[in-house]
Amino acid sequence: MTATLEFRRVLLTGAGGNIGSVLREGLRPGLEELRLTDRVPVDPTEGTSETFVHADLLDAAAIDRAVAGVDAVIHLGGRPDEASFDDLVGPNLQGTFNLFDAARRAGVRRVVYASSNHATGFYRPGDRLIGEEPTRPDSLYGVTKVFGEAIGRLYADKFGLQVIALRIGSFKPRPKEPRELHTWLSPGDAVRLFRSCLTPDPVGYLVVYGVSANTRRWWPSTEAARTIGYEPRDDAEQYAEELGESSERWQGGGFTARDYGGWT
Ligand code: 15L
């Protein structure tokens, strides 16, 4: 867990959110600075390498200040769920552009982008996805994640920014419903995953599913995961008897329903 990291000064956007709060402690070892940013105040842990820069993703000048001088960015910020287009367009589209463009102009070498399994939610449970299939978003939220991946790909190809898009499954202390026997990402594996994304080997553009070593995972380990050295350890199977079989028609579960998120 304290392996040498190539990227010593790292910015974490959305640091006050669900995943950000859990990652902080596990990311800190080996870093000179873990710079936190969010639109809400977040207290850096005293006596550690954490600092805090207050910034709204829509405020390009504030994002420039947040990004200045870091080697890598882990971009978790934005809305993490289905919402109206009006509510998603700011944080997930404009905000993601602001972040990538600030990184480009500041000479940041790597951006780790928190995408989602909902970029491919309209695949069947039997489809074993490796990240190279066409996207099939299951929601407007999923569409915004596809946009973030596309910006990442553009910036990798055009500007040489190293980009890893993580299609995160269900990040929770433990799986709570049958679908999550397939999609669970444990907190420990999330730390392993994000730390893997800071290892030295140069990457161009990679897509990796963020999932634990679940017996029933839909997303097998891939060349891209091996490139960054991600080796998950946890398995949702221990909860299988309690949770029962999942009967999803699509991988995206509830997000695929016609009325999910208030469509009329
Ligand atoms: C996500 O992308 C969401 O942010 C999270 O709230 C869960 O819905 C998760 O996917 C999931 O698929 O379980």
py3Dmol code that shows the C-alpha trace and the ligand (Angstrom):
import py3Dmol

protein = """\
ATOM      1  CA  MET A   1       0.000   0.000   0.000  1.00  0.00           C
ATOM      2  CA  THR A   2       3.038   2.304   0.239  1.00  0.00           C
ATOM      3  CA  ALA A   3       4.513   1.496  -3.176  1.00  0.00           C
ATOM      4  CA  THR A   4       6.419   4.333  -4.841  1.00  0.00           C
ATOM      5  CA  LEU A   5       4.118   6.654  -6.683  1.00  0.00           C
ATOM      6  CA  GLU A   6       5.196   8.624  -9.710  1.00  0.00           C
ATOM      7  CA  PHE A   7       2.617  11.268  -9.050  1.00  0.00           C
ATOM      8  CA  ARG A   8       3.447  13.039  -5.794  1.00  0.00           C
ATOM      9  CA  ARG A   9       1.091  16.010  -5.839  1.00  0.00           C
ATOM     10  CA  VAL A  10      -2.441  14.944  -6.531  1.00  0.00           C
ATOM     11  CA  LEU A  11      -5.685  16.900  -6.723  1.00  0.00           C
ATOM     12  CA  LEU A  12      -8.865  15.120  -5.631  1.00  0.00           C
ATOM     13  CA  THR A  13     -12.073  16.768  -6.874  1.00  0.00           C
ATOM     14  CA  GLY A  14     -15.352  15.952  -5.164  1.00  0.00           C
ATOM     15  CA  ALA A  15     -13.285  15.309  -2.036  1.00  0.00           C
ATOM     16  CA  GLY A  16     -16.298  15.754   0.240  1.00  0.00           C
ATOM     17  CA  GLY A  17     -18.373  13.129  -1.582  1.00  0.00           C
ATOM     18  CA  ASN A  18     -19.057   9.507  -0.889  1.00  0.00           C
ATOM     19  CA  ILE A  19     -16.031   8.046  -2.649  1.00  0.00           C
ATOM     20  CA  GLY A  20     -13.700  10.995  -1.994  1.00  0.00           C
ATOM     21  CA  SER A  21     -14.157  10.841   1.774  1.00  0.00           C
ATOM     22  CA  VAL A  22     -13.239   7.160   1.834  1.00  0.00           C
ATOM     23  CA  LEU A  23     -10.284   7.443  -0.549  1.00  0.00           C
ATOM     24  CA  ARG A  24      -8.442  10.221   1.270  1.00  0.00           C
ATOM     25  CA  GLU A  25      -6.741   8.152   3.942  1.00  0.00           C
ATOM     26  CA  GLY A  26      -5.746   5.385   1.557  1.00  0.00           C
ATOM     27  CA  LEU A  27      -4.380   7.773  -1.050  1.00  0.00           C
ATOM     28  CA  ARG A  28      -2.200   9.818   1.303  1.00  0.00           C
ATOM     29  CA  PRO A  29       0.749   7.423   1.894  1.00  0.00           C
ATOM     30  CA  GLY A  30       3.657   8.371  -0.363  1.00  0.00           C
ATOM     31  CA  LEU A  31       2.149  11.657  -1.544  1.00  0.00           C
ATOM     32  CA  GLU A  32       3.783  15.029  -0.938  1.00  0.00           C
ATOM     33  CA  GLU A  33       0.438  16.735  -1.237  1.00  0.00           C
ATOM     34  CA  LEU A  34      -3.091  15.448  -1.484  1.00  0.00           C
ATOM     35  CA  ARG A  35      -4.965  18.568  -2.472  1.00  0.00           C
ATOM     36  CA  LEU A  36      -8.682  18.350  -1.826  1.00  0.00           C
ATOM     37  CA  THR A  37     -11.238  20.405  -3.658  1.00  0.00           C
ATOM     38  CA  ASP A  38     -15.004  20.638  -3.544  1.00  0.00           C
ATOM     39  CA  ARG A  39     -17.688  23.290  -3.737  1.00  0.00           C
ATOM     40  CA  VAL A  40     -18.492  22.570  -0.091  1.00  0.00           C
ATOM     41  CA  PRO A  41     -15.880  23.096   2.641  1.00  0.00           C
ATOM     42  CA  VAL A  42     -13.778  20.025   3.453  1.00  0.00           C
ATOM     43  CA  ASP A  43     -11.396  20.012   6.425  1.00  0.00           C
ATOM     44  CA  PRO A  44      -7.925  18.700   5.608  1.00  0.00           C
ATOM     45  CA  THR A  45      -6.761  16.146   8.193  1.00  0.00           C
ATOM     46  CA  GLU A  46      -4.278  17.850  10.510  1.00  0.00           C
ATOM     47  CA  GLY A  47      -0.685  16.697  10.437  1.00  0.00           C
ATOM     48  CA  THR A  48      -1.039  15.095   7.005  1.00  0.00           C
ATOM     49  CA  SER A  49      -0.196  16.120   3.454  1.00  0.00           C
ATOM     50  CA  GLU A  50      -3.773  17.233   2.820  1.00  0.00           C
ATOM     51  CA  THR A  51      -4.586  20.769   1.752  1.00  0.00           C
ATOM     52  CA  PHE A  52      -7.911  22.237   0.638  1.00  0.00           C
ATOM     53  CA  VAL A  53      -8.753  24.590  -2.225  1.00  0.00           C
ATOM     54  CA  HIS A  54     -12.363  25.680  -2.404  1.00  0.00           C
ATOM     55  CA  ALA A  55     -13.679  25.532  -5.982  1.00  0.00           C
ATOM     56  CA  ASP A  56     -16.921  25.039  -7.836  1.00  0.00           C
ATOM     57  CA  LEU A  57     -16.463  23.032 -11.043  1.00  0.00           C
ATOM     58  CA  LEU A  58     -18.347  25.767 -12.905  1.00  0.00           C
ATOM     59  CA  ASP A  59     -15.861  28.425 -11.845  1.00  0.00           C
ATOM     60  CA  ALA A  60     -13.050  27.983 -14.387  1.00  0.00           C
ATOM     61  CA  ALA A  61     -10.703  30.411 -12.632  1.00  0.00           C
ATOM     62  CA  ALA A  62     -11.115  28.592  -9.318  1.00  0.00           C
ATOM     63  CA  ILE A  63     -10.491  25.247 -11.046  1.00  0.00           C
ATOM     64  CA  ASP A  64      -7.317  26.700 -12.564  1.00  0.00           C
ATOM     65  CA  ARG A  65      -6.142  27.600  -9.054  1.00  0.00           C
ATOM     66  CA  ALA A  66      -7.022  24.150  -7.745  1.00  0.00           C
ATOM     67  CA  VAL A  67      -5.090  22.410 -10.528  1.00  0.00           C
ATOM     68  CA  ALA A  68      -1.959  24.621 -10.461  1.00  0.00           C
ATOM     69  CA  GLY A  69       1.194  22.675  -9.632  1.00  0.00           C
ATOM     70  CA  VAL A  70      -0.220  19.147  -9.321  1.00  0.00           C
ATOM     71  CA  ASP A  71       1.091  16.124 -11.252  1.00  0.00           C
ATOM     72  CA  ALA A  72      -2.197  14.263 -11.446  1.00  0.00           C
ATOM     73  CA  VAL A  73      -5.901  14.833 -10.897  1.00  0.00           C
ATOM     74  CA  ILE A  74      -8.473  12.351  -9.671  1.00  0.00           C
ATOM     75  CA  HIS A  75     -11.747  13.766 -10.894  1.00  0.00           C
ATOM     76  CA  LEU A  76     -14.646  12.540  -8.782  1.00  0.00           C
ATOM     77  CA  GLY A  77     -16.618  15.790  -8.762  1.00  0.00           C
ATOM     78  CA  GLY A  78     -20.060  16.178 -10.330  1.00  0.00           C
ATOM     79  CA  ARG A  79     -23.532  14.727  -9.884  1.00  0.00           C
ATOM     80  CA  PRO A  80     -23.379  11.010  -9.155  1.00  0.00           C
ATOM     81  CA  ASP A  81     -26.927  10.081 -10.113  1.00  0.00           C
ATOM     82  CA  GLU A  82     -29.661  10.541 -12.705  1.00  0.00           C
ATOM     83  CA  ALA A  83     -31.096  14.078 -12.870  1.00  0.00           C
ATOM     84  CA  SER A  84     -32.638  16.451 -15.363  1.00  0.00           C
ATOM     85  CA  PHE A  85     -30.432  17.657 -18.203  1.00  0.00           C
ATOM     86  CA  ASP A  86     -30.485  21.138 -16.683  1.00  0.00           C
ATOM     87  CA  ASP A  87     -29.071  19.794 -13.433  1.00  0.00           C
ATOM     88  CA  LEU A  88     -26.425  17.635 -15.091  1.00  0.00           C
ATOM     89  CA  VAL A  89     -25.161  20.051 -17.717  1.00  0.00           C
ATOM     90  CA  GLY A  90     -23.279  22.297 -15.280  1.00  0.00           C
ATOM     91  CA  PRO A  91     -21.329  19.910 -13.067  1.00  0.00           C
ATOM     92  CA  ASN A  92     -20.987  16.938 -15.402  1.00  0.00           C
ATOM     93  CA  LEU A  93     -20.471  18.592 -18.795  1.00  0.00           C
ATOM     94  CA  GLN A  94     -19.194  22.151 -18.303  1.00  0.00           C
ATOM     95  CA  GLY A  95     -17.446  21.184 -15.057  1.00  0.00           C
ATOM     96  CA  THR A  96     -15.715  18.183 -16.610  1.00  0.00           C
ATOM     97  CA  PHE A  97     -14.571  20.300 -19.538  1.00  0.00           C
ATOM     98  CA  ASN A  98     -13.272  22.980 -17.132  1.00  0.00           C
ATOM     99  CA  LEU A  99     -11.315  20.356 -15.235  1.00  0.00           C
ATOM    100  CA  PHE A 100      -9.716  18.697 -18.279  1.00  0.00           C
ATOM    101  CA  ASP A 101      -8.901  21.999 -19.893  1.00  0.00           C
ATOM    102  CA  ALA A 102      -7.355  23.399 -16.717  1.00  0.00           C
ATOM    103  CA  ALA A 103      -5.261  20.213 -16.510  1.00  0.00           C
ATOM    104  CA  ARG A 104      -4.110  20.628 -20.112  1.00  0.00           C
ATOM    105  CA  ARG A 105      -3.140  24.263 -19.688  1.00  0.00           C
ATOM    106  CA  ALA A 106      -1.382  23.597 -16.382  1.00  0.00           C
ATOM    107  CA  GLY A 107       0.697  20.736 -17.812  1.00  0.00           C
ATOM    108  CA  VAL A 108      -0.813  18.083 -15.522  1.00  0.00           C
ATOM    109  CA  ARG A 109       0.394  14.679 -16.706  1.00  0.00           C
ATOM    110  CA  ARG A 110      -2.483  12.384 -15.748  1.00  0.00           C
ATOM    111  CA  VAL A 111      -6.207  12.628 -15.122  1.00  0.00           C
ATOM    112  CA  VAL A 112      -8.102   9.754 -13.525  1.00  0.00           C
ATOM    113  CA  TYR A 113     -11.730  10.245 -14.449  1.00  0.00           C
ATOM    114  CA  ALA A 114     -14.520   8.716 -12.386  1.00  0.00           C
ATOM    115  CA  SER A 115     -16.820   7.397 -15.075  1.00  0.00           C
ATOM    116  CA  SER A 116     -19.561   4.909 -14.316  1.00  0.00           C
ATOM    117  CA  ASN A 117     -20.887   1.498 -15.286  1.00  0.00           C
ATOM    118  CA  HIS A 118     -23.980   3.461 -16.406  1.00  0.00           C
ATOM    119  CA  ALA A 119     -22.024   4.409 -19.550  1.00  0.00           C
ATOM    120  CA  THR A 120     -22.755   0.816 -20.615  1.00  0.00           C
ATOM    121  CA  GLY A 121     -25.912   0.070 -18.622  1.00  0.00           C
ATOM    122  CA  PHE A 122     -27.878  -1.150 -21.650  1.00  0.00           C
ATOM    123  CA  TYR A 123     -25.847  -4.326 -21.994  1.00  0.00           C
ATOM    124  CA  ARG A 124     -27.297  -7.619 -20.834  1.00  0.00           C
ATOM    125  CA  PRO A 125     -26.152  -9.275 -17.634  1.00  0.00           C
ATOM    126  CA  GLY A 126     -24.548 -12.059 -19.686  1.00  0.00           C
ATOM    127  CA  ASP A 127     -22.323  -9.610 -21.592  1.00  0.00           C
ATOM    128  CA  ARG A 128     -18.784  -9.660 -20.238  1.00  0.00           C
ATOM    129  CA  LEU A 129     -17.577  -6.157 -20.985  1.00  0.00           C
ATOM    130  CA  ILE A 130     -13.905  -5.296 -21.262  1.00  0.00           C
ATOM    131  CA  GLY A 131     -14.227  -1.579 -21.909  1.00  0.00           C
ATOM    132  CA  GLU A 132     -13.811  -1.745 -25.690  1.00  0.00           C
ATOM    133  CA  GLU A 133     -17.461  -2.169 -26.652  1.00  0.00           C
ATOM    134  CA  PRO A 134     -19.546   0.760 -27.914  1.00  0.00           C
ATOM    135  CA  THR A 135     -21.050   2.695 -25.038  1.00  0.00           C
ATOM    136  CA  ARG A 136     -24.749   2.138 -24.301  1.00  0.00           C
ATOM    137  CA  PRO A 137     -25.671   4.652 -21.603  1.00  0.00           C
ATOM    138  CA  ASP A 138     -28.784   3.883 -19.575  1.00  0.00           C
ATOM    139  CA  SER A 139     -29.579   7.429 -18.414  1.00  0.00           C
ATOM    140  CA  LEU A 140     -28.729  11.073 -19.008  1.00  0.00           C
ATOM    141  CA  TYR A 141     -26.249  10.634 -16.173  1.00  0.00           C
ATOM    142  CA  GLY A 142     -24.673   7.800 -18.189  1.00  0.00           C
ATOM    143  CA  VAL A 143     -24.571  10.069 -21.231  1.00  0.00           C
ATOM    144  CA  THR A 144     -22.611  12.658 -19.248  1.00  0.00           C
ATOM    145  CA  LYS A 145     -20.117   9.956 -18.274  1.00  0.00           C
ATOM    146  CA  VAL A 146     -19.684   9.028 -21.935  1.00  0.00           C
ATOM    147  CA  PHE A 147     -19.001  12.723 -22.587  1.00  0.00           C
ATOM    148  CA  GLY A 148     -16.315  12.732 -19.877  1.00  0.00           C
ATOM    149  CA  GLU A 149     -14.709   9.657 -21.399  1.00  0.00           C
ATOM    150  CA  ALA A 150     -14.786  11.296 -24.832  1.00  0.00           C
ATOM    151  CA  ILE A 151     -13.117  14.448 -23.518  1.00  0.00           C
ATOM    152  CA  GLY A 152     -10.500  12.225 -21.904  1.00  0.00           C
ATOM    153  CA  ARG A 153      -9.894  10.383 -25.164  1.00  0.00           C
ATOM    154  CA  LEU A 154      -9.638  13.674 -27.083  1.00  0.00           C
ATOM    155  CA  TYR A 155      -7.168  15.163 -24.629  1.00  0.00           C
ATOM    156  CA  ALA A 156      -5.093  11.968 -24.643  1.00  0.00           C
ATOM    157  CA  ASP A 157      -4.941  11.808 -28.447  1.00  0.00           C
ATOM    158  CA  LYS A 158      -4.566  15.531 -29.149  1.00  0.00           C
ATOM    159  CA  PHE A 159      -2.497  16.733 -26.211  1.00  0.00           C
ATOM    160  CA  GLY A 160      -0.820  13.611 -24.804  1.00  0.00           C
ATOM    161  CA  LEU A 161      -2.575  13.864 -21.450  1.00  0.00           C
ATOM    162  CA  GLN A 162      -2.540  10.443 -19.757  1.00  0.00           C
ATOM    163  CA  VAL A 163      -6.126   9.504 -18.979  1.00  0.00           C
ATOM    164  CA  ILE A 164      -7.651   6.578 -17.124  1.00  0.00           C
ATOM    165  CA  ALA A 165     -11.445   6.363 -17.174  1.00  0.00           C
ATOM    166  CA  LEU A 166     -12.783   4.220 -14.357  1.00  0.00           C
ATOM    167  CA  ARG A 167     -16.262   2.826 -14.934  1.00  0.00           C
ATOM    168  CA  ILE A 168     -17.128   2.484 -11.299  1.00  0.00           C
ATOM    169  CA  GLY A 169     -19.633  -0.156 -10.237  1.00  0.00           C
ATOM    170  CA  SER A 170     -21.465   0.019  -6.884  1.00  0.00           C
ATOM    171  CA  PHE A 171     -19.191   1.623  -4.322  1.00  0.00           C
ATOM    172  CA  LYS A 172     -20.506   0.691  -0.873  1.00  0.00           C
ATOM    173  CA  PRO A 173     -19.258  -0.711   2.427  1.00  0.00           C
ATOM    174  CA  ARG A 174     -21.067  -3.915   1.451  1.00  0.00           C
ATOM    175  CA  PRO A 175     -23.507  -5.011  -1.267  1.00  0.00           C
ATOM    176  CA  LYS A 176     -27.128  -4.349  -0.365  1.00  0.00           C
ATOM    177  CA  GLU A 177     -29.084  -5.770  -3.292  1.00  0.00           C
ATOM    178  CA  PRO A 178     -28.709  -8.758  -5.636  1.00  0.00           C
ATOM    179  CA  ARG A 179     -27.409  -6.673  -8.564  1.00  0.00           C
ATOM    180  CA  GLU A 180     -24.489  -5.604  -6.413  1.00  0.00           C
ATOM    181  CA  LEU A 181     -23.245  -9.201  -6.223  1.00  0.00           C
ATOM    182  CA  HIS A 182     -22.055  -8.397  -9.765  1.00  0.00           C
ATOM    183  CA  THR A 183     -21.199  -4.704  -9.485  1.00  0.00           C
ATOM    184  CA  TRP A 184     -19.832  -4.175  -5.946  1.00  0.00           C
ATOM    185  CA  LEU A 185     -16.641  -2.134  -5.491  1.00  0.00           C
ATOM    186  CA  SER A 186     -15.503  -2.443  -1.891  1.00  0.00           C
ATOM    187  CA  PRO A 187     -13.823   0.491  -0.127  1.00  0.00           C
ATOM    188  CA  GLY A 188     -10.545  -1.457   0.122  1.00  0.00           C
ATOM    189  CA  ASP A 189     -10.565  -2.287  -3.577  1.00  0.00           C
ATOM    190  CA  ALA A 190     -11.460   1.316  -4.414  1.00  0.00           C
ATOM    191  CA  VAL A 191      -8.299   2.471  -2.642  1.00  0.00           C
ATOM    192  CA  ARG A 192      -6.280  -0.215  -4.469  1.00  0.00           C
ATOM    193  CA  LEU A 193      -7.838   0.848  -7.771  1.00  0.00           C
ATOM    194  CA  PHE A 194      -7.212   4.576  -7.419  1.00  0.00           C
ATOM    195  CA  ARG A 195      -3.677   4.032  -6.121  1.00  0.00           C
ATOM    196  CA  SER A 196      -3.004   1.776  -9.117  1.00  0.00           C
ATOM    197  CA  CYS A 197      -3.955   4.703 -11.296  1.00  0.00           C
ATOM    198  CA  LEU A 198      -0.995   6.674  -9.866  1.00  0.00           C
ATOM    199  CA  THR A 199       1.683   4.123 -10.709  1.00  0.00           C
ATOM    200  CA  PRO A 200       4.537   5.190 -12.967  1.00  0.00           C
ATOM    201  CA  ASP A 201       4.106   3.384 -16.300  1.00  0.00           C
ATOM    202  CA  PRO A 202       2.909   5.888 -18.863  1.00  0.00           C
ATOM    203  CA  VAL A 203      -0.581   5.266 -20.181  1.00  0.00           C
ATOM    204  CA  GLY A 204      -2.283   6.803 -23.191  1.00  0.00           C
ATOM    205  CA  TYR A 205      -5.986   6.347 -22.661  1.00  0.00           C
ATOM    206  CA  LEU A 206      -7.389   3.427 -20.673  1.00  0.00           C
ATOM    207  CA  VAL A 207     -10.848   2.316 -19.623  1.00  0.00           C
ATOM    208  CA  VAL A 208     -11.034   0.111 -16.528  1.00  0.00           C
ATOM    209  CA  TYR A 209     -14.147  -1.167 -14.781  1.00  0.00           C
ATOM    210  CA  GLY A 210     -14.033  -0.342 -11.093  1.00  0.00           C
ATOM    211  CA  VAL A 211     -15.255  -3.579  -9.578  1.00  0.00           C
ATOM    212  CA  SER A 212     -14.161  -5.958  -6.836  1.00  0.00           C
ATOM    213  CA  ALA A 213     -13.090  -9.563  -7.433  1.00  0.00           C
ATOM    214  CA  ASN A 214     -16.717 -10.655  -7.322  1.00  0.00           C
ATOM    215  CA  THR A 215     -17.350 -14.238  -8.360  1.00  0.00           C
ATOM    216  CA  ARG A 216     -20.308 -12.932 -10.388  1.00  0.00           C
ATOM    217  CA  ARG A 217     -18.682  -9.838 -11.852  1.00  0.00           C
ATOM    218  CA  TRP A 218     -19.855  -8.861 -15.342  1.00  0.00           C
ATOM    219  CA  TRP A 219     -16.584  -7.085 -16.078  1.00  0.00           C
ATOM    220  CA  PRO A 220     -13.613  -9.451 -16.077  1.00  0.00           C
ATOM    221  CA  SER A 221     -10.062  -8.409 -15.377  1.00  0.00           C
ATOM    222  CA  THR A 222      -8.583  -6.926 -18.549  1.00  0.00           C
ATOM    223  CA  GLU A 223      -5.281  -5.989 -20.107  1.00  0.00           C
ATOM    224  CA  ALA A 224      -5.985  -2.368 -19.130  1.00  0.00           C
ATOM    225  CA  ALA A 225      -6.454  -3.363 -15.467  1.00  0.00           C
ATOM    226  CA  ARG A 226      -3.241  -5.387 -15.605  1.00  0.00           C
ATOM    227  CA  THR A 227      -1.405  -2.434 -17.173  1.00  0.00           C
ATOM    228  CA  ILE A 228      -2.067  -0.349 -14.091  1.00  0.00           C
ATOM    229  CA  GLY A 229      -1.635  -3.350 -11.771  1.00  0.00           C
ATOM    230  CA  TYR A 230      -5.121  -3.302 -10.293  1.00  0.00           C
ATOM    231  CA  GLU A 231      -5.671  -6.480  -8.292  1.00  0.00           C
ATOM    232  CA  PRO A 232      -8.965  -6.464  -6.414  1.00  0.00           C
ATOM    233  CA  ARG A 233      -9.276  -8.723  -3.369  1.00  0.00           C
ATOM    234  CA  ASP A 234     -12.851  -8.567  -2.118  1.00  0.00           C
ATOM    235  CA  ASP A 235     -15.720 -10.748  -3.298  1.00  0.00           C
ATOM    236  CA  ALA A 236     -19.421 -10.001  -2.838  1.00  0.00           C
ATOM    237  CA  GLU A 237     -20.153 -13.739  -2.886  1.00  0.00           C
ATOM    238  CA  GLN A 238     -20.138 -13.936   0.908  1.00  0.00           C
ATOM    239  CA  TYR A 239     -23.440 -11.986   0.795  1.00  0.00           C
ATOM    240  CA  ALA A 240     -25.036 -14.123  -1.934  1.00  0.00           C
ATOM    241  CA  GLU A 241     -27.161 -16.319   0.299  1.00  0.00           C
ATOM    242  CA  GLU A 242     -28.587 -13.333   2.135  1.00  0.00           C
ATOM    243  CA  LEU A 243     -29.243 -11.257  -1.013  1.00  0.00           C
ATOM    244  CA  GLY A 244     -30.501 -13.922  -3.426  1.00  0.00           C
ATOM    245  CA  GLU A 245     -30.311 -14.054  -7.217  1.00  0.00           C
ATOM    246  CA  SER A 246     -30.459 -10.887  -9.267  1.00  0.00           C
ATOM    247  CA  SER A 247     -33.039 -10.772 -12.034  1.00  0.00           C
ATOM    248  CA  GLU A 248     -31.899  -7.673 -13.926  1.00  0.00           C
ATOM    249  CA  ARG A 249     -32.770  -7.416 -17.622  1.00  0.00           C
ATOM    250  CA  TRP A 250     -29.931  -4.960 -18.144  1.00  0.00           C
ATOM    251  CA  GLN A 251     -26.677  -4.310 -16.328  1.00  0.00           C
ATOM    252  CA  GLY A 252     -27.731  -0.788 -15.387  1.00  0.00           C
ATOM    253  CA  GLY A 253     -30.583  -2.085 -13.213  1.00  0.00           C
ATOM    254  CA  GLY A 254     -33.025   0.611 -12.081  1.00  0.00           C
ATOM    255  CA  PHE A 255     -31.329   3.299 -14.195  1.00  0.00           C
ATOM    256  CA  THR A 256     -32.693   1.614 -17.345  1.00  0.00           C
ATOM    257  CA  ALA A 257     -36.356   2.049 -16.348  1.00  0.00           C
ATOM    258  CA  ARG A 258     -38.293   4.450 -18.574  1.00  0.00           C
ATOM    259  CA  ASP A 259     -39.414   6.572 -15.669  1.00  0.00           C
ATOM    260  CA  TYR A 260     -36.170   6.563 -13.639  1.00  0.00           C
ATOM    261  CA  GLY A 261     -35.174  10.132 -12.864  1.00  0.00           C
ATOM    262  CA  GLY A 262     -38.545  11.700 -13.532  1.00  0.00           C
ATOM    263  CA  TRP A 263     -39.049  11.232 -17.285  1.00  0.00           C
ATOM    264  CA  THR A 264     -42.649  11.907 -18.255  1.00  0.00           C
TER     265      THR A 264
END
"""
ligand_1 = """\
13
15L
C -23.242 5.040 -10.133
O -22.605 5.498 -11.067
C -23.851 5.923 -9.120
O -23.057 7.064 -8.857
C -24.165 5.197 -7.828
O -25.058 5.990 -7.103
C -24.754 3.808 -8.072
O -25.998 3.927 -8.715
C -23.819 3.008 -8.948
O -23.523 3.699 -10.139
C -24.400 1.626 -9.285
O -24.530 1.296 -10.458
O -24.691 0.886 -8.337
"""
view = py3Dmol.view(width=600, height=400)
view.addModel(protein, "pdb")
view.setStyle({"model": 0}, {"cartoon": {"style": "trace"}})
view.addModel(ligand_1, "xyz")
view.setStyle({"model": 1}, {"stick": {}})
view.zoomTo()
view.show()
